[in-house]
Amino acid sequence: MDRYITTVPGMETYLRCRDLPSLCRATDMEDTYMKLVVKHTRKSPQADALILNTAEELDGAILSQIRTKCPNVYAIGPINAQLNNRLNAKHGESHDHFSNTLWEEDRSCISWLDKQQNRSVVYVSFGSIMSMKREELIEIWYGLVNSKSKFLFVVRPNSVIGKDGEGEDVVKELFDKTKNQGYIVDWAPQEAVLNHAAVGGFLTHSGWNSTLESIIAGVPMICSPYFADQQLNSRVVSEVWEIGLDMKDVCNRKMVEEMVNDVMVDRKEKFVKSAAEMAKLINESVNAGGSSYSNLDHLIEDIRGMSSKTLPKMIVS
């Protein structure tokens, strides 16, 4: 699994077998899902343009490779940050920022964060889809507790797999034991949390939205990917952007403790510096004159300039 894959242009120096997205791990090319993926991805060069939720500053080398197949690529991300910046410019800071969550947010965690020291809290969230086994939750919890760092843990209802309500029982039990060190909520206002001064690290599943939100906020990541693009995202965070650590394929309390201590204590200055530099670049990209800002303007102009009879085939990702 640690063998490097040298046949993917632009990724020769860091892509290993274990970093492949889960959808690329089928051993049988006749696998139904694999055939579906191949069929649809091969349509990309047939499109007149690709619209991607990334930025030149993040994925420049990969975008260059994609343009050899489809020259018209509009990198307009992070989309959420771009939208909020444009709303700021139009309405001022007083407007309500757009949120992309479908869950009810528990904002009590913001009051809890207000009482914590700067960059002292690890924010833990595994997204809106992923579920974990009871044993995995316990290992992560013990790792956090043993690290001695304060933590804010998001545990969605019914996201812990167990028999006959066993998952919910363990969440309540852990919450009762955690009151002096941590705070547990069903769902958090993630962008507000990541931008809070008390948050110094993000233990994440490495979904693309969460990854982008953490980059924009300048928060180093500890990546524990599960499926889809998450395996690749976590590798890039660790080895290409160098703004976090990759905890891929290992989830035990010792590893969680070590990586939390690495990000929050032992290598804190290094990660804070690299994450801040990346945040500055990406925030500039979605401001007026930045690459993503300009790319979105060009996309709008190009669409307006096209006749309704010749509307292009575009793929959004």
N, C-alpha and C positions, 0 to 999 in steps of 0.2 A: 504493500500500500504506500510505501514511502518512495517508490520509484518515480523519478521525474518524467513528465510527459513533454517531449520536445517537439511535438508535431502541431502544437497550437501556436500560431504566430503571435508574438508579443508576450507570451507567457512561458517561454522556454526556461527561464531561470528560477521559477518559483512554483509552477503547477505540478503537484504530485497526484498519484492515483487517488489518495484519500481526500483530495480537495475537489474532486469532480462533483458537480451537482448530482443529487440522488437520481434525477431523471436520466443521467448518462451512465448509470452503473449496471444496467442490464447486461447479462452475459450472453444472452441470446438475441441476435439482431432481428429475429422474427417475433420477438416480444411485441404484443399488440400496442402497448403504450409507447415503446421505443419507436415503432414504425409511425405512430401518430406524431411524435415529436419531430422525427426526421422529415416527415411530409410537410409540416407547417414551417419549420425553420428554413427549409429550402425555398420557401416562397419569398423570403426577405429580399434576395437580389432582384425579384420581379417587381418590387415596389418602386415607385418613383421617389420615395423618400422614407426615412425612418425618423421617428420622433422618440427621443430617449430621455428618461428621467435621470440624467447624470450631467456632469460638467466636464469641459475640456481639461480643467485642472485636476480632476480626479482620474479620468480614464483616457487621457490623450493618446497614449500608445495603442490602446485597444480600438479607440475610435478611428485611428489611422488605418488599422487593419480592416475594420468594417467598411471603410470608404473605398477600399479596393474592390469590394463586391457591390456596394450601393453608395455612389458618390454623395448623394444628398442626405446628409445626416444632421439632424437638428438636436443638439444636446442642450436642453433647456432647464435642467434641474439644478438643485433640488426644487421641485415644482412648488411645494408648500411654502418654502422660504421665499421664492420669487413672488408668489401671490401676496404674501404678507408684506413684503417690501413695497410692492406696487400699491397696495392699499394704504400703507403708511404714507407714501409720497402723495397720494390723492386726498386722503382724509385726515392725516396726522396720526400721532401715536395713540389717540384716544379710541380708535376703532377697535372692534372685537376681532381678534385674530381668528383666521379660519382654522378649524380643527378637522382632521380627517378620521377621527375616531367615531365608532358607532356604539360605544359602551358609555354608560353613565359614569362620570368621573367623580371620585371621592376627593374633594379638595381639602379635606381635613389634613391630608399629608403635607400640604404647604405650610400650615400652621406648625406642624411638627418640625419641618425642615427649618423654619424660622428660628427655632431654639437651638439649632446645632451649629458647630463651628464651621468655618469655611473649608470646603473640600474635604470634609471628614466622613461623608456618607457615601456608601455604595448603593446605587439604584439598581434594583433587580427586577427585570420583566422579560417574559418570553413571548410577548406578542398576543394577538387576539385569536389565534387559531390553535397553536401548539398545546398539547396536553402532555403531562409527565406522570410517570409512575410514582407511587407513594415513596418508594425507596429512593428515587432520584431527588425528590423534594427534601427528604430527611438529610441526605448527603450534602446537598447545597446549603441547607440551613445550618448544619453542624460546622461546615467549612467557614461560613460567615461568622458564626458565633466564636469559633476558635481564632479567627483573625483579629478579634477585638475591635474591628471597625464597626461603626454605626451603619445600619442598613435600612432601606425602604424597599419592601418586598411586595410586588404585585402578584396576587394569586387569584385568578379568575374563578368564579363559582363553577363547579363541575369540571375544572381543568386538571384535577388530580385523580388519576385512575386508581380505583380501589373497589372492594366489594361492599355492597350494602351501606353506602354512606361513609365507608372507612376513610376515603379521601378527605371529606369535610371534617371528620373528627380529628384527623392528624393536623389539619390547618389550625383548628381551634386550640389544640394542645400546644402547638408550637407558638401560637400567638400569646398564650398565657405565660410561656416561658421567656418570651422575647421582650417584654415591656421595657426593660431597662436599657436595651441595646438597639432594638429595632422597632419598625412599625410595619404592619401588614394591612393592605387595602385590596379590595376587589379589582379596582381599576384606578389609574392615576392620570392626571392631565400631563401626559408625558413631556411635551415641549416645555411646559412651565417648570416641571421637575428638573429636566436636563439643564435648563438655563438658570436654575437656582444656585446661588453662591455656595450652598452647603454640599452640593453634589460633586464628588471628585472622581467617580468611576461608574461605569455602567456595565453590569453583568447581563448580557443580552443573547438572544437566539440568533442574532445577525441577520434578521430580515432586512430587506433593503430600505424600507421606510425608517426603521429604527436606526439603522446605520447612518443614513443621511442626517437624521435629526441629531444624533450624537456628534457628528462631524460639525454641523452648523453651530452647536453649542460649545464645541471645543472640549468635549468630555472623553477621556481615554476609555477604551472598551476592553472587557474580558469576554471573549466570544465562545459560546457554547452552542454550535449549530446543530440542527436536527435534520432538515430536509430541504429539497429544492435548491435555490441559489445560495442558501446559507453557508454551505461548506466552502464555496469559493469566496464569498464575501469575507468570511473570517480569516482566510489565508491572506487576502489582500490587505485587510486591516493590520495584520501582524507583520507581514514580510515586505509589502510594497509601500504602504503609507506609513508604517511603523508608528501607529497611534494606539496600539493595544496588544493584547496577547490572545493566542488561539488555543482554546482548551478542547479542541476537537477530539472526539472518540474516547475521552476520559472524563468521567464525572464521579469523583469521590471527594470526601471531605478534605483530605490532605492536599489534593491538587487545587481545590477551591481556595483553601486557606493560603497556599503559597502564592497563587496568582493575585488574590486580593491584596496580600501584603506587598507584592511586587509593584502593583499599580498605585496603591494608596500610601506606601511607605518607602520601600527600598529603592525603587526606580521612579519615584513620584515626579521628581523634577524633570527627568528626561521625557516622560510621557506628557506631562503638562505642557512643556515647551513645544513638542512636536504636534500635539493636538491643537494648541493655540495657533501655530503657524498654518496648519491646514484650515482651521476655522476662518482665519483671516482671508485666505485665498478664495475659499468657497463663498463666503459672504460677499466678497468683492465681485464674484462672478454673477450674482443675482441683483446687484445694484446697477444703476444706470451706467452704461459704458462697459460693463462686464461681459464676459463671453456668453453666459447663459441668457442674460438680459438681451443682448444684441441678437443672439440666435432666435429668441422668441419673436422679436420684432421682425427679423427677416422672414420667419415662417409665416407670420400674419401677412406681411407684404406679398409674399409669394402666392399665398392662397387667394388674396384679393385680386392679384393680377391674372389669375387663371379664369378662363371662360367656364361657365357652368357646364358646358358640354364636354370639357376636357379635365374635369376634376381628377386629381391624381389619386393613385392607390398609395395609401400611407399606412404604415404599421407603427402603432404606439406601444412603447414598452417602458 
